[in-house]
Amino acid sequence: MKVVVTGANGQLGKCLQDVAKQFPTIECIFLGREHCDIQQFGMVTQVLHSLQPDWVINAAAYTAVDKAEQEAAAAQLINGEAVGHLAKVCKDVGAKLLHVSTDYVFDGTATTPYVETDAVNPIGIYGESKLMGEQLALEVYAAGTAIIRTSWVYSKHGANFVKTMLRLMKEREAIGVVKDQLGSPTYAVDLANALLTICEHPQFVPGIFHYSNSGIISWYNFAVAIQEISGLNCTVNPITTADFPTPAKRPAWSVMDCSKIERTYSIPLMEWQTSLQHCLRQLL
Ligand SMILES: NC(=O)c1ccc[n+]([C@@H]2O[C@H](COP(=O)([O-])OP(=O)(O)OC[C@H]3O[C@@H](n4cnc5c(N)ncnc54)[C@H](OP(=O)(O)O)[C@@H]3O)[C@@H](O)[C@H]2O)c1
């Protein structure tokens, strides 16, 4: 089975590279932006027609949440229109599309975990652009597309909350971390394993799925756990979203119910503490 991964040099792309060897039945072809720029439609068409994959995992995205507020056109092109085009080419070549999306399609006003059928209502440009990508892919190729929404992604690769916290905890005696945004972290290695498990699954079920690690915490709780496991000498203080203004608004509630992917694809849901320990063992 041949799987093409776009966005191969991003955080998730690199984790897919790390875990791919554990899936010997899958031949993964990793394409960074230089070999498959998803906003260059002709390039995508040419590359996929030439490679004839069974699956495409789209890990390419415009992920600068705050910058997107000033660069709406770029976010919409990469996260929206390019995903629609990718879906069309996947349909043409007979490949299934596994597209990664986000909890930011929701407005965060819920108080129970979001299920896949809950109403979407993004509160920022990034979330709007990711929703556009979901909708275009399903419009063009519903029968061959699975969308995996995830949240709070971290790993040893790229820029993420865990690496930022470790850096700040080494530099400062005390830091303030937001306590009034709740969610579930996702270790990108677990997500990468989940994506390749879907490719290997004997029966493909299209549609939208949620995937994160299990547990509900605030960014503050997450930072405290990072401090305790790392043993770094830094005090973590709780602050509110109002104390830490950012150009893009963030959902206050980012918790997703992930039972559908567990049920459909037999994907285990990992406890966030276990996955954090695994990641920190590699970073410390
Ligand atoms: N990180 C999170 O907390 C989080 C949360 C929820 C959902 N997600 C979703 O998870 C997925 C993976 O995110 P990530 O954390 O791995 O992000 P990332 O580290 O920013 O990786 C994204 C990759 O996409 C590449 N890319 C951007 N534009 C491209 C284009 N036109 N053609 C090809 N490649 C392009 C980037 O390349 P350059 O470096 O050259 O720009 C980068 O390597 C994304 O769909 C994201 O929306 C992430």
The ligand as a Gaussian input file, in Angstrom:
#p B3LYP/6-31G(d) Opt

LIG

0 1
 N       -0.297000      22.192000      16.120000
 C       -1.493000      22.116000      16.726000
 O       -1.631000      22.401000      17.924000
 C       -2.694000      21.652000      15.953000
 C       -3.940000      21.609000      16.599000
 C       -5.049000      21.168000      15.887000
 C       -4.914000      20.788000      14.572000
 N       -3.707000      20.856000      13.965000
 C       -3.607000      20.443000      12.574000
 O       -2.672000      19.395000      12.501000
 C       -2.025000      19.399000      11.232000
 C       -0.523000      19.318000      11.409000
 O       -0.095000      20.430000      12.151000
 P        1.415000      20.607000      12.616000
 O        1.397000      20.875000      14.069000
 O        2.248000      19.486000      12.101000
 O        1.786000      21.952000      11.848000
 P        3.187000      22.479000      11.306000
 O        4.289000      21.972000      12.181000
 O        3.026000      23.951000      11.155000
 O        3.331000      21.785000       9.913000
 C        2.622000      22.205000       8.791000
 C        3.477000      21.924000       7.589000
 O        2.742000      22.283000       6.431000
 C        3.657000      22.879000       5.537000
 N        2.986000      23.710000       4.556000
 C        2.453000      24.944000       4.708000
 N        1.960000      25.377000       3.543000
 C        2.190000      24.390000       2.641000
 C        1.917000      24.256000       1.258000
 N        1.332000      25.223000       0.565000
 N        2.281000      23.112000       0.650000
 C        2.889000      22.134000       1.333000
 N        3.209000      22.215000       2.633000
 C        2.844000      23.337000       3.279000
 C        4.565000      23.697000       6.420000
 O        5.723000      23.990000       5.709000
 P        6.523000      25.349000       5.969000
 O        7.233000      25.104000       7.267000
 O        7.385000      25.461000       4.779000
 O        5.495000      26.437000       6.082000
 C        4.792000      22.729000       7.566000
 O        5.882000      21.878000       7.292000
 C       -2.526000      20.664000      10.533000
 O       -3.581000      20.326000       9.672000
 C       -3.059000      21.521000      11.652000
 O       -4.077000      22.397000      11.202000
 C       -2.589000      21.269000      14.627000

